[in-house]
Amino acid sequence: MPVTLAGICMTRLELLKIVIGRARANGFELRRWFTTRLALPWTNAADAIAALDQHRNYYALLFSHDFAMAFWKPGAEITFQVPAQSFQRRMPDGTIQTVTRKPFIRRSARKDAWRYHLREMALAEEPLRYIRRYLNVEDDLTDVPATTEESLSLKRARKARSAHDPAPPTTSRKSPRPLPEEPPAFLRRPYP
């Protein structure tokens, strides 16, 4: 089953391009890393990413501290999808019931988030599937490239959609709960 990101079919190579692009936007120097860590000659970024994909050197990239620090930028808020889960739980009346949680989007911001994510990625069965959650990619990863006809029709459909649909108006999001007007009661009481 092909990977989709906003309705576009992707291969592992295309996913690597997006992941590396995000890290490069945060300051990751692919050329320096590629020549020093892999000791391969540099021709251009496209060839370097293809070499990472072909020889499965992308594991070295994904677990590189330089890459992880750039991808999960310290202090930057990260949005990711938490999958649905079910588990057994003892209820207050003593019965054991199955609790099912829906998938949801989570946000986090920590200084050392990259260390946490490296540990979690090491425990994951497929590191690209783990990192994919932080790109909000929906389907499973595949090695099969999309046919040229499929990719051309997707590009045409996307281009036609963007040409006909006007940009949505930007509105400020209002907080669901109003902020309190007064200080809380525990701050107003006199202390002995």
C-alpha positions in Angstrom: 0.0 0.0 0.0 1.6 3.4 -1.0 2.4 6.0 1.6 0.3 9.2 1.3 1.1 12.6 2.6 -1.9 14.9 1.9 -3.2 12.5 -0.8 0.1 12.1 -2.7 1.6 8.6 -3.1 5.1 8.3 -1.9 8.0 5.8 -1.8 10.7 5.5 0.8 12.9 7.7 -1.4 10.3 10.5 -1.5 9.7 10.2 2.3 13.5 10.5 2.9 13.5 13.6 0.8 10.8 15.2 3.0 12.5 14.1 6.2 15.9 15.4 5.1 14.3 18.6 3.8 12.8 19.3 7.2 16.1 18.6 8.9 17.9 20.9 6.4 15.4 23.6 7.1 16.4 23.4 10.7 20.1 23.7 10.0 21.2 20.1 9.1 24.1 20.1 6.7 23.6 17.0 4.5 26.7 17.4 2.5 29.0 17.6 5.5 27.4 14.6 7.2 27.4 12.5 4.0 31.1 13.0 3.2 32.3 12.6 6.8 30.1 9.8 8.1 29.6 7.7 5.0 33.0 8.7 3.4 31.3 8.7 0.0 32.0 11.3 -2.7 29.5 14.1 -3.0 28.0 14.9 -6.4 24.6 16.5 -5.4 21.8 16.1 -2.9 19.6 14.0 -5.1 22.4 11.4 -5.7 23.2 11.4 -2.0 19.6 10.7 -1.0 19.4 8.0 -3.7 22.5 6.4 -2.2 21.0 6.5 1.2 17.9 4.8 0.0 19.6 2.2 -2.2 22.1 0.9 0.3 19.8 1.4 3.3 22.3 3.9 4.7 19.3 5.9 5.8 19.6 4.1 9.2 22.9 5.8 9.8 21.3 9.1 8.9 18.2 8.6 11.1 20.2 7.6 14.1 22.8 10.4 13.7 22.8 12.8 16.6 23.4 15.8 14.2 20.3 14.8 12.1 18.1 14.1 15.2 19.0 17.4 16.8 18.1 19.2 13.5 14.9 17.2 12.8 13.6 17.5 16.4 14.7 21.1 17.0 15.2 21.8 20.7 12.2 23.7 22.1 10.2 23.6 18.9 6.7 22.3 19.1 6.3 18.9 17.4 2.9 17.6 16.2 2.4 13.9 15.8 -0.3 11.2 15.5 -0.7 8.8 18.5 -2.2 5.6 17.2 -5.4 3.9 18.6 -4.7 1.6 21.5 -6.6 -0.9 23.7 -5.6 -2.2 27.1 -7.1 -4.0 30.2 -7.7 -1.9 33.3 -9.1 -2.7 36.7 -12.1 -0.5 37.4 -12.9 1.0 40.9 -15.5 -1.7 41.5 -12.9 -4.4 40.9 -13.9 -5.6 37.5 -11.5 -5.7 34.6 -12.6 -4.0 31.4 -11.0 -3.2 28.1 -10.3 0.4 27.5 -10.1 1.6 23.9 -8.6 4.9 23.0 -9.0 6.7 19.7 -6.1 8.0 17.7 -5.3 11.6 18.4 -2.8 14.4 17.6 -0.3 15.3 20.3 2.0 18.2 20.6 5.2 18.4 22.6 8.1 20.9 23.1 11.2 19.8 25.0 14.8 20.9 24.9 16.1 17.3 24.6 13.3 15.9 22.6 15.8 14.5 20.1 17.3 12.1 22.7 13.8 10.8 23.6 13.0 10.2 19.9 16.3 8.5 19.2 15.5 6.0 22.0 12.0 5.4 20.8 13.2 5.1 17.2 15.7 2.5 18.3 12.9 0.5 19.9 10.6 0.8 16.8 10.5 -2.0 14.3 11.0 0.4 11.3 12.6 3.8 12.1 11.1 5.5 9.0 7.6 4.5 10.2 8.3 6.1 13.6 9.7 9.3 12.1 6.8 9.4 9.6 4.4 10.1 12.5 6.0 13.5 12.9 5.2 14.4 9.3 1.5 13.4 9.7 1.8 10.8 7.0 -1.3 8.5 7.0 -0.7 5.1 5.4 2.1 2.5 5.5 5.5 2.8 3.9 6.2 0.8 0.8 9.3 0.2 -1.4 7.2 0.1 -4.6 7.4 3.4 -6.6 4.2 4.9 -8.0 3.8 4.4 -11.8 4.5 7.5 -13.9 0.8 7.6 -15.0 -0.4 7.6 -11.4 2.1 10.3 -10.3 1.2 12.5 -13.4 -2.5 12.2 -12.7 -2.0 13.1 -9.0 0.1 16.1 -10.0 -2.6 17.2 -12.5 -5.3 16.8 -9.9 -3.4 18.7 -7.3 -2.6 21.5 -9.8 -6.2 21.7 -10.9 -7.4 21.8 -7.3 -5.0 24.5 -6.3 -6.0 26.6 -9.4 -9.8 26.4 -8.8 -9.9 26.5 -5.0 -9.3 29.9 -3.5 -7.1 30.1 -0.4 -9.1 29.6 2.8 -9.4 32.8 4.8 -7.2 33.1 7.8 -9.1 33.4 11.0 -7.8 33.7 14.5 -8.5 30.7 16.6 -10.4 31.6 19.8 -9.6 29.8 23.0 -12.3 27.3 23.9 -12.2 28.4 27.5 -12.1 32.0 28.5 -9.2 33.2 30.6 -10.1 34.1 34.3 -10.6 37.7 35.1 -9.5 37.5 38.7 -6.7 35.7 40.5 -7.6 32.2 41.9 -9.1 32.0 45.4 -6.0 30.4 46.9 -4.0 33.6 46.0 -6.6 35.9 47.5 -6.8 34.4 51.0 -4.6 35.9 53.7 -1.6 33.9 54.9 -0.9 33.6 58.6 
